[in-house]
């Protein structure tokens, strides 16, 4: 693709994602409550000491970052769409970094296909375009995992130098810590890169540790006020850690859901049940052929990702990425032995960059065996755009902000977040 057309494609993808996010689910309780944290902070002028709710234990994640990420855009533009637009700028930048990284590491796949898939596959549209806490998690998990990969002995030529990489993993860890409990999954990777650094040079490791701590403390700055002055009634987030031996039966479920982050998991995006999913298609029957192609593709992709692990005999980079992906799956599986929540995909969504990178190595291997598959890859890219255009249209009509935008605007104009709805903390009597 000529350079000017490539840049036009990138611009189109950005606009597409912003519109998709504005048309996405807004009124579901999780989305509303995250939005209200920032709206409450803006309309009351108060510091958001706590972030996302953990409904299983009636607790909140400590730290102000989530509230600030939603409230700051209102100071720039006092309209209901501001947080969504701001989120999309952040997520587009983060995912663009991922697409750039992959296009450099897997040059056999055309850059325009890489960028389009990374920015428009279901899971990167589902949670990185609408205001809900996993969307913000992805903003920080992409630079974290790209830094981890660059610090491991996978590539001889580095895109990220070690010093900024250690700073990034420190900063992103404390940022994600304030957004989602899944931050605990980052710790084994951090230990791994420090062990690798220590093996090579103890002196340099001390410098890297200082850089890591600098980033860690910078991210901690929005958490520090809560640690200094916590709500005495609020239970700690550790109350969500319980021993769950029954997770052993979920080993294959976790594998499929983990790999599906890189594929077209269409059923999840269409709705929570068969009737709801079929209703979306009935409302817009022109979506049916694209949906069918992607539905079949989603199953085939997971099969490809599994088969490539055993059948691809290439060495060096592939072998290291392959085993990193395996270890990542194993870490997720073990973590759910200590989780109050079952292995829903959104609970380990921050791991998305790993299977996405892995998937392009699988595509590269398949295309080297069957060059015609490049044509199929182009077809599913186009089908994906049409599918999401249809799904976005359906969301606009039934779930979006625009079902009652005036209510949100009234809350902003009157500087009273309660017009939109109460915060859970208002009902509980503690927290934020």
C-alpha positions as CSV (number, residue, x, y, z in Angstrom):
1,X,0.0,0.0,0.0
2,X,1.3,3.4,-0.9
3,X,2.3,5.6,2.1
4,X,-0.4,8.2,1.6
5,X,-3.1,5.6,1.4
6,X,-1.7,3.9,4.5
7,X,-2.0,7.2,6.4
8,X,-5.5,7.6,5.2
9,X,-6.3,4.1,6.5
10,X,-4.9,5.0,9.9
11,X,-7.0,8.1,10.0
12,X,-10.1,6.1,9.0
13,X,-9.4,3.5,11.7
14,X,-9.1,6.2,14.4
15,X,-12.4,7.8,13.3
16,X,-14.0,4.4,13.1
17,X,-13.0,3.5,16.6
18,X,-14.2,6.8,18.1
19,X,-17.6,6.5,16.5
20,X,-17.8,2.8,17.5
21,X,-17.0,3.8,21.1
22,X,-19.6,6.6,21.1
23,X,-22.2,4.1,19.8
24,X,-21.1,1.4,22.3
25,X,-22.8,0.3,25.5
26,X,-23.3,3.2,27.9
27,X,-26.2,2.4,30.2
28,X,-25.1,-1.0,31.7
29,X,-24.3,-0.7,35.4
30,X,-20.6,-1.2,35.1
31,X,-20.2,1.5,32.4
32,X,-22.4,3.9,34.2
33,X,-20.6,3.4,37.5
34,X,-17.1,4.0,36.0
35,X,-18.5,7.1,34.2
36,X,-20.0,8.3,37.5
37,X,-16.7,8.1,39.3
38,X,-15.3,10.8,37.0
39,X,-18.5,12.7,36.7
40,X,-18.8,12.9,40.5
41,X,-15.2,14.1,40.8
42,X,-15.8,16.8,38.2
43,X,-19.2,18.1,39.4
44,X,-18.2,18.1,43.1
45,X,-14.6,19.2,42.7
46,X,-13.5,16.3,45.0
47,X,-10.6,14.0,44.8
48,X,-11.6,10.5,43.7
49,X,-9.9,8.5,46.4
50,X,-11.2,5.2,45.2
51,X,-11.8,3.7,41.7
52,X,-13.7,0.8,40.2
53,X,-16.1,-1.2,42.3
54,X,-15.5,-4.8,43.2
55,X,-19.2,-5.9,43.5
56,X,-18.5,-9.3,44.9
57,X,-17.2,-7.9,48.2
58,X,-18.7,-4.3,48.1
59,X,-15.2,-2.8,48.0
60,X,-13.4,-0.4,45.7
61,X,-9.9,-0.4,44.2
62,X,-7.8,2.3,45.9
63,X,-6.5,5.1,43.9
64,X,-7.6,8.2,41.9
65,X,-6.4,7.3,38.5
66,X,-9.7,5.9,37.2
67,X,-11.6,8.9,38.4
68,X,-9.1,11.3,36.9
69,X,-9.0,9.6,33.5
70,X,-12.8,10.1,33.3
71,X,-13.0,13.6,34.9
72,X,-10.1,15.4,33.2
73,X,-11.7,15.4,29.7
74,X,-14.7,17.3,31.2
75,X,-12.3,20.2,32.0
76,X,-11.2,20.3,28.4
77,X,-14.7,19.9,26.8
78,X,-17.9,19.9,28.9
79,X,-19.9,17.5,26.8
80,X,-20.9,13.9,27.6
81,X,-18.7,12.5,24.8
82,X,-15.4,13.9,26.3
83,X,-14.3,10.8,28.3
84,X,-15.0,8.5,25.4
85,X,-13.0,10.6,23.0
86,X,-10.1,11.0,25.4
87,X,-10.1,7.2,26.0
88,X,-10.0,6.5,22.3
89,X,-7.0,8.9,21.9
90,X,-5.2,6.9,24.6
91,X,-6.1,3.5,23.4
92,X,-5.5,4.3,19.7
93,X,-2.0,5.5,20.7
94,X,-1.3,2.3,22.7
95,X,-2.7,-0.1,20.1
96,X,-0.8,1.8,17.3
97,X,2.4,1.1,19.3
98,X,1.4,-2.6,19.3
99,X,0.7,-2.6,15.6
100,X,4.0,-0.9,14.8
101,X,5.8,-3.4,17.0
102,X,4.2,-6.4,15.2
103,X,4.7,-5.0,11.7
104,X,8.4,-4.6,12.5
105,X,8.7,-8.1,14.0
106,X,6.5,-10.0,11.5
107,X,7.3,-8.3,8.2
108,X,5.8,-11.0,6.1
109,X,2.3,-9.7,6.9
110,X,1.5,-6.4,5.1
111,X,1.5,-3.5,7.6
112,X,-2.0,-2.4,6.6
113,X,-3.4,-5.8,7.6
114,X,-1.5,-5.8,10.8
115,X,-2.8,-2.3,11.8
116,X,-6.3,-3.0,10.7
117,X,-6.5,-6.3,12.6
118,X,-4.9,-4.9,15.8
119,X,-7.2,-1.9,15.8
120,X,-10.5,-3.6,14.8
121,X,-10.6,-7.2,16.0
122,X,-13.5,-7.7,18.4
123,X,-11.7,-7.6,21.7
124,X,-9.7,-4.5,20.9
125,X,-12.9,-2.7,19.9
126,X,-15.0,-4.1,22.7
127,X,-13.1,-2.8,25.6
128,X,-10.7,-0.1,24.4
129,X,-13.3,2.2,22.9
130,X,-16.0,2.6,25.6
131,X,-15.7,4.0,29.1
132,X,-15.3,1.0,31.5
133,X,-12.2,0.1,33.5
134,X,-10.8,-2.8,31.3
135,X,-10.6,-0.3,28.4
136,X,-8.1,1.8,30.4
137,X,-6.2,-1.3,31.5
138,X,-5.3,-2.1,27.9
139,X,-3.9,1.4,27.5
140,X,-1.2,0.6,30.0
141,X,-0.8,-3.2,29.5
142,X,0.4,-2.8,25.9
143,X,3.5,-0.7,26.8
144,X,4.1,-3.0,29.8
145,X,4.2,-6.2,27.7
146,X,6.1,-4.7,24.8
147,X,8.7,-3.5,27.3
148,X,8.8,-7.0,28.9
149,X,9.3,-8.6,25.5
150,X,12.1,-6.2,24.7
151,X,13.8,-6.9,28.0
152,X,13.8,-10.7,27.5
153,X,16.4,-12.3,25.2
154,X,14.0,-12.7,22.2
155,X,15.2,-10.1,19.7
156,X,18.7,-9.1,18.9
157,X,17.7,-5.7,17.6
158,X,15.7,-3.7,20.2
159,X,12.9,-1.3,19.5
160,X,12.8,-0.1,23.2
161,X,16.0,0.4,25.1
162,X,16.3,-1.3,28.5
163,X,16.4,2.0,30.6
164,X,13.0,3.4,29.4
165,X,11.6,-0.2,29.4
166,X,12.2,-0.7,33.1
167,X,10.7,2.7,33.8
168,X,7.7,1.8,31.7
169,X,7.0,-1.5,33.5
170,X,7.2,0.3,36.9
171,X,4.9,3.1,35.8
172,X,2.3,0.9,34.1
173,X,2.2,-1.5,37.0
174,X,1.0,1.1,39.5
175,X,-1.4,2.6,36.9
176,X,-3.1,-0.8,36.3
177,X,-3.1,-1.4,40.0
178,X,-5.6,1.4,40.4
179,X,-7.8,0.1,37.5
180,X,-8.2,-3.7,37.9
181,X,-7.1,-6.4,40.4
182,X,-5.6,-8.4,37.5
183,X,-2.4,-6.3,38.0
184,X,-1.1,-9.2,40.0
185,X,-0.5,-11.0,36.7
186,X,2.2,-8.5,35.9
187,X,4.4,-9.5,38.8
188,X,5.8,-12.8,37.5
189,X,6.9,-11.0,34.3
190,X,8.6,-8.3,36.2
191,X,10.5,-10.8,38.3
192,X,11.5,-12.7,35.2
193,X,13.0,-9.6,33.5
194,X,14.9,-8.6,36.6
195,X,16.2,-12.2,37.0
196,X,17.4,-12.0,33.4
197,X,19.1,-8.6,33.9
198,X,20.7,-9.8,37.2
199,X,22.1,-12.8,35.3
200,X,23.8,-10.5,32.8
201,X,25.0,-7.7,35.0
202,X,24.4,-7.0,38.7
203,X,25.6,-3.4,38.3
204,X,23.2,-2.5,35.5
205,X,20.4,-4.3,37.4
206,X,20.8,-1.8,40.2
207,X,20.4,1.1,37.7
208,X,17.4,-0.6,36.2
209,X,15.9,-1.1,39.6
210,X,16.1,2.6,40.3
211,X,14.4,3.4,37.0
212,X,11.7,0.8,37.7
213,X,11.1,2.4,41.2
214,X,11.0,5.9,39.6
215,X,8.2,4.8,37.3
216,X,6.5,2.8,40.1
217,X,6.5,5.9,42.4
218,X,5.3,8.2,39.6
219,X,2.3,5.9,39.0
220,X,1.8,5.7,42.8
221,X,1.3,9.4,43.1
222,X,-2.4,9.2,42.4
223,X,-2.7,6.3,44.9
224,X,-0.7,7.9,47.7
225,X,-3.6,10.2,49.0
226,X,-5.7,7.1,49.5
227,X,-2.9,5.3,51.3
228,X,-2.4,8.3,53.6
229,X,-6.0,8.8,54.3
230,X,-8.0,5.6,53.7
231,X,-11.7,5.2,54.3
232,X,-11.8,3.5,57.7
233,X,-15.0,1.5,56.7
234,X,-13.6,0.2,53.4
235,X,-12.4,-3.3,53.4
236,X,-9.1,-4.0,51.7
237,X,-9.0,-5.4,48.1
238,X,-7.3,-8.5,49.5
239,X,-10.7,-9.7,50.7
240,X,-11.2,-10.7,47.0
241,X,-8.5,-13.3,47.3
242,X,-9.9,-16.7,48.1
243,X,-8.7,-20.2,47.5
244,X,-10.6,-21.7,44.6
245,X,-9.4,-25.3,43.9
246,X,-12.4,-25.8,41.5
247,X,-10.5,-23.8,38.9
248,X,-8.7,-26.9,37.7
249,X,-11.6,-27.7,35.5
250,X,-11.2,-24.4,33.7
251,X,-7.8,-25.1,32.1
252,X,-9.1,-25.5,28.5
253,X,-11.7,-22.7,29.0
254,X,-8.9,-20.3,30.0
255,X,-6.8,-21.4,27.0
256,X,-9.6,-20.8,24.5
257,X,-10.6,-17.5,25.9
258,X,-6.9,-16.4,26.1
259,X,-6.3,-17.3,22.5
260,X,-9.6,-15.7,21.4
261,X,-8.3,-12.3,22.3
262,X,-6.5,-12.4,19.0
263,X,-9.4,-13.8,17.0
264,X,-12.9,-13.1,16.0
265,X,-15.0,-14.1,19.0
266,X,-18.2,-13.0,17.5
267,X,-20.8,-14.5,19.9
268,X,-19.5,-12.6,22.9
269,X,-19.8,-9.3,21.0
270,X,-23.3,-9.9,19.8
271,X,-24.8,-10.4,23.2
272,X,-25.3,-12.6,26.3
273,X,-27.6,-15.2,24.8
274,X,-28.7,-16.8,21.6
275,X,-31.9,-14.9,21.4
276,X,-30.1,-11.5,21.9
277,X,-27.5,-12.4,19.3
278,X,-30.0,-13.5,16.7
279,X,-32.0,-10.3,17.3
280,X,-29.0,-8.2,16.3
281,X,-28.9,-10.0,13.0
282,X,-32.7,-9.8,12.5
283,X,-32.5,-6.1,13.0
284,X,-29.8,-5.8,10.3
285,X,-30.0,-8.9,8.0
286,X,-27.3,-7.5,5.7
287,X,-24.8,-8.4,8.6
288,X,-25.6,-12.1,8.3
289,X,-23.0,-13.2,5.6
290,X,-20.2,-11.2,7.3
291,X,-21.2,-12.6,10.7
292,X,-21.2,-16.2,9.4
293,X,-17.7,-15.8,7.8
294,X,-16.3,-14.4,11.1
295,X,-18.0,-16.9,13.3
296,X,-16.4,-19.8,11.4
297,X,-13.1,-17.8,11.3
298,X,-13.1,-17.4,15.0
299,X,-13.2,-21.2,15.6
300,X,-10.6,-21.8,12.9
301,X,-8.2,-19.2,14.4
302,X,-8.1,-20.9,17.8
303,X,-7.4,-24.2,16.0
304,X,-4.6,-22.5,14.0
305,X,-3.1,-21.0,17.2
306,X,-3.0,-24.4,18.9
307,X,-1.7,-26.4,15.8
308,X,1.0,-23.8,15.1
309,X,2.4,-24.3,18.6
310,X,3.2,-28.0,17.8
311,X,3.7,-27.9,14.0
312,X,5.8,-24.8,13.4
313,X,9.5,-26.0,13.6
314,X,11.0,-22.6,13.1
315,X,13.6,-21.5,15.7
316,X,14.8,-18.4,17.5
317,X,12.1,-15.7,17.8
318,X,9.2,-18.0,17.1
319,X,10.2,-20.5,19.8
320,X,10.7,-17.8,22.4
321,X,7.3,-16.1,21.6
322,X,5.7,-19.5,21.6
323,X,6.9,-20.4,25.1
324,X,6.2,-16.9,26.4
325,X,2.6,-17.3,25.3
326,X,2.5,-20.7,27.0
327,X,3.9,-19.4,30.2
328,X,1.4,-16.5,30.1
329,X,-1.5,-18.9,29.8
330,X,-0.1,-20.9,32.7
331,X,0.2,-17.8,34.9
332,X,-3.5,-17.0,34.2
333,X,-4.6,-20.5,35.0
334,X,-2.7,-20.6,38.3
335,X,-4.0,-17.1,39.3
336,X,-7.6,-18.3,39.3
337,X,-6.9,-20.7,42.1
338,X,-6.8,-17.6,44.3
339,X,-9.6,-15.5,42.7
340,X,-13.2,-15.0,44.0
341,X,-14.2,-14.5,40.4
342,X,-14.4,-17.2,37.7
343,X,-12.3,-17.0,34.5
344,X,-14.4,-14.5,32.6
345,X,-12.3,-13.1,29.7
346,X,-12.5,-9.5,30.9
347,X,-10.8,-10.5,34.2
348,X,-7.5,-11.2,32.4
349,X,-8.0,-8.8,29.5
350,X,-4.7,-7.0,30.3
351,X,-2.9,-10.1,28.8
352,X,-4.3,-9.4,25.3
353,X,-1.0,-8.2,23.8
354,X,0.6,-11.6,24.2
355,X,-1.8,-13.7,22.1
356,X,-2.1,-10.9,19.6
357,X,1.6,-10.9,18.9
358,X,1.6,-14.7,18.9
359,X,-1.2,-14.8,16.4
360,X,0.8,-13.0,13.7
361,X,3.6,-15.5,13.9
362,X,0.9,-18.2,13.4
363,X,-0.4,-16.3,10.3
364,X,3.1,-15.9,9.0
365,X,3.7,-19.6,9.3
366,X,0.4,-20.6,7.7
367,X,1.0,-18.2,4.8
368,X,4.5,-19.6,4.2
369,X,2.8,-23.0,3.8
370,X,-0.4,-21.9,2.0
371,X,0.2,-18.5,0.3
372,X,-3.5,-18.4,-0.7
373,X,-4.3,-17.7,3.0
374,X,-3.1,-14.2,2.6
375,X,-6.1,-13.6,0.4
376,X,-8.3,-15.1,3.1
377,X,-6.7,-12.8,5.7
378,X,-7.6,-9.8,3.6
379,X,-11.2,-11.0,3.3
380,X,-11.7,-11.4,7.1
381,X,-10.2,-7.9,7.6
382,X,-12.9,-6.4,5.4
383,X,-15.6,-8.6,6.9
384,X,-14.6,-7.4,10.3
385,X,-15.1,-3.8,9.4
386,X,-18.6,-4.5,7.9
387,X,-19.6,-6.6,10.9
388,X,-18.6,-3.9,13.4
389,X,-20.3,-1.2,11.4
390,X,-23.5,-3.2,11.7
391,X,-23.0,-4.0,15.4
392,X,-22.1,-0.3,16.1
393,X,-25.3,0.7,14.4
394,X,-27.4,-1.7,16.5
395,X,-25.6,-0.5,19.7
396,X,-26.4,3.1,18.7
397,X,-30.1,2.3,18.5
398,X,-30.4,0.2,21.7
399,X,-27.5,0.8,24.1
400,X,-25.6,4.0,23.4
401,X,-25.3,7.3,25.1
402,X,-27.7,8.7,22.6
403,X,-30.7,7.0,24.0
404,X,-30.8,9.8,26.6
405,X,-27.8,12.1,26.0
406,X,-29.8,15.0,27.4
407,X,-29.7,13.4,30.9
408,X,-26.0,13.4,31.0
409,X,-25.7,16.9,29.6
410,X,-28.1,18.1,32.3
411,X,-25.9,16.5,35.0
412,X,-22.9,18.4,33.6
413,X,-24.8,21.7,33.2
414,X,-26.2,21.6,36.7
415,X,-23.0,20.1,38.1
416,X,-24.9,17.3,39.9
417,X,-23.8,13.8,39.0
418,X,-26.8,12.4,40.8
419,X,-29.0,13.4,37.9
420,X,-27.4,10.6,35.9
421,X,-27.6,8.2,38.8
422,X,-26.2,7.4,42.3
423,X,-22.7,6.0,42.9
424,X,-22.7,2.6,44.5
425,X,-20.7,4.3,47.3
426,X,-23.6,6.6,48.0
427,X,-25.8,3.6,48.7
428,X,-23.2,1.7,50.7
429,X,-22.2,4.8,52.8
430,X,-18.5,4.4,52.3
431,X,-15.9,4.7,49.6
432,X,-16.1,7.2,46.7
